Amino acid sequence: MIDNNPSELRLNLGRNLTHGLLDALGRAIVTGRYDDGPFPTEAELAKQHGVSRSVTREAVKMLTAKGLVSARPRQGTIVQPRSSWNLFDTDVLRWLLNRKFSLDLLRQFNELRIAIEPEAAALAAVLADESELAAIKAGLERMRAAERGADHILEADIAFHVAVLKGSKNPFYAQFQDVVATALRSSIQFTNRIKGHSASIPDHAAVEQAIVKRQPEKARAAMKKLVSDVLELIDTSQSEPKAATKAKRK
């Protein structure tokens, strides 16, 4: 149920009304709020959220650019099927990951990682300059510090992976960093919860050492092992409930 108190809604949107409305509408679309009904008109949105028509118009334009909605003559604004959503848009990915937790989505993301990050590590072993190597080393040191409680575990792990992507010298891999940073937050939280501890420092150190020693094949293999371990955890977590269900039926 939508609260029609304009002052409360405006407060909930935050200081930047356009981005606040974008976030509220994006989450609503991703969680299926409009699956069984029409998407509101700009006038209805303006009234519901206590904002101007220009704010709603800009927010809808941004949703359109992300592939979540489309405007059609005589039909108004329509929510697009998930196949049209831009999954590389960090807002869309964040909304997807923040809704009901999905192991399938997490597995699909890590399948994408295993196709990209090992190759990025191999390229970094060949092409990374001294500053990029220093950033990779710094990421690993941050992870070690996080183990001692002197840094943030998630941010340190993300910094390491982003540094490897940048070290590849491939601009497409480098631009993948925002997607990695967004999705790794959910992936790392999941693996840490299942394993009962933070990411494996020795496994990350193997990647770092191979890159620093200019050993692309070893860097590729070490990074592939890192992501493969995550996929194995996901597969195990998905199979356990199925096994439990079968056992109950017996």
CORVENTA-V677606 format. One record per pair of residues at least 12 apart in sequence whose C-alpha atoms are under 7 Angstrom apart, sorted by the first residue. I is the first residue (numbers start at 1). J is the second residue. D is the distance in whole Angstrom. If there is no record, write none. Layout:
I/J/D ; I/J/D
//
This chain:
4/48/5 ; 4/49/7 ; 6/48/7 ; 6/49/6 ; 6/50/4 ; 7/50/7 ; 9/49/5 ; 9/50/6 ; 10/49/6 ; 10/50/6 ; 17/55/7 ; 18/55/5 ; 18/58/7 ; 18/59/6 ; 19/59/7 ; 21/59/6 ; 22/59/5 ; 22/63/7 ; 27/95/6 ; 30/95/7 ; 30/96/6 ; 31/99/6 ; 39/77/6 ; 39/78/6 ; 39/79/7 ; 42/56/6 ; 42/57/6 ; 66/85/6 ; 66/86/5 ; 66/89/7 ; 67/80/7 ; 67/84/6 ; 67/85/4 ; 67/86/6 ; 68/80/5 ; 68/84/7 ; 68/85/5 ; 88/179/6 ; 90/178/7 ; 90/179/6 ; 90/182/6 ; 94/182/6 ; 97/186/7 ; 103/234/7 ; 106/187/7 ; 107/231/6 ; 107/234/7 ; 110/227/7 ; 110/231/7 ; 114/224/6 ; 114/227/6 ; 117/223/7 ; 118/220/4 ; 118/221/7 ; 118/223/5 ; 118/224/5 ; 119/220/6 ; 120/164/7 ; 120/165/6 ; 120/168/5 ; 120/173/7 ; 121/164/6 ; 121/168/7 ; 121/211/7 ; 121/219/6 ; 121/220/6 ; 121/223/7 ; 122/216/4 ; 122/217/6 ; 122/219/5 ; 122/220/5 ; 123/168/5 ; 123/216/7 ; 124/164/6 ; 124/167/5 ; 124/168/4 ; 124/211/6 ; 125/210/7 ; 125/211/4 ; 125/212/6 ; 125/214/4 ; 125/215/6 ; 125/216/5 ; 125/219/7 ; 126/214/6 ; 126/216/6 ; 127/167/7 ; 127/168/6 ; 127/169/7 ; 128/167/5 ; 128/168/6 ; 128/169/7 ; 132/163/7 ; 132/167/5 ; 133/212/7 ; 135/163/6 ; 136/160/6 ; 136/163/5 ; 136/164/6 ; 136/208/7 ; 137/208/7 ; 139/156/6 ; 139/157/7 ; 139/159/5 ; 139/160/4 ; 140/160/6 ; 140/205/7 ; 142/156/5 ; 143/156/5 ; 143/157/6 ; 144/201/7 ; 154/185/6 ; 154/188/7 ; 158/181/6 ; 158/184/7 ; 162/177/5 ; 165/177/7 ; 191/230/7 ; 203/222/7 ; 203/226/7 ; 206/222/6 ; 207/219/5 ; 207/222/5 ; 207/223/6
//
